[in-house]
């Protein structure tokens, strides 16, 4: 599971490190994958995430991932940002 916001982050990183064509390929691959569910986020999700980001000292989009994870009962994550998610008590895989 991921969110549209995090797919956008992936696209931005790949475009900056490689190029637009590669970013498009990766995003298409994620969106078309049978093994990945891409969820929408709401304004309320972002409000909760900004409050958590301020309170816990993590990035807004990491807090957003955490908010969505908790809503869905997900307790583990694949991430390169171990520092923020460890401070949130999430198991890093």
N, C-alpha and C positions, 0 to 999 in steps of 0.2 A: 504494500500500500504506500502511496505517496499522495501529494496534493498538487494541484495545478501550479501553486506558488513554487513548490520545490522543483517541478519540472522546468519552470522558467529559470530558476537559479542554475540548474544543470545546463540549460541552453546558453545562458550568459557566460558561464565559466568555459564551456567548450568553445564557444565562438571567440572568446578572448585568447584562448590557448592554441586553438587550431584555426578554424575558419567557419564561415556561415554554412557552407555545404555540410560539413561534418556535424555541426550543431543540429541542423535540420534532420539529418539521418538519425542521430541519437534520439531526438525528441520523437520522431516518427516511430522508431523502434519501441520506445517506452509506451507510447500511446496505443500501439498495435499489439503489444505483448499480452498474451493470455494469462501470464503469471503476475502481472502488475495491475492493480486497480488504482486509478487516478481519481482522487476525490476533489470536489469543489470545496472552497472555504467561504465562510460568510463574514460579513462585517462584524458580527458578534464574536466570531472566532478571533479576528484580529484585535478587537478591543480587549478580550481576555488575554491574548498573547502579549500585547503591549504592557498591560498591567504586570504580567508575570515577568516580562523582560526587565522592567524597571525594578521589581521586587527582588528578583534572583540574579540580576547582573548577567543575563544571557542575551544573545541576539534575538531580535523580534521573530525572525523566521525559524530559529531553533525553538523558541517558545511556542510558536504556532504549531510546529510539528508535535511538540509535547502535548499541547492542548488537544489536538486531534487524536493523538495516540491514547490519551487518557479517556477521552469520550468513547473510544472504541475498545477499551480494555487491552490495549497493546502495551507491553512492558519492555520490549527490546527493539533495538534499532541497528541498522547498518549505517555507519557514519564515519567520516574522517574527523569530525569535530568532537573528539572524546571529552575534552575539558568541560564543555557546556552540558553535555548529556550526563556525565558522571555527577555533576553538581545537582542535577535534577533527579538522580536516583534511577536512571534508566539503564538497563543491561545493554551493553554494547557488544554486538556480535561481529 
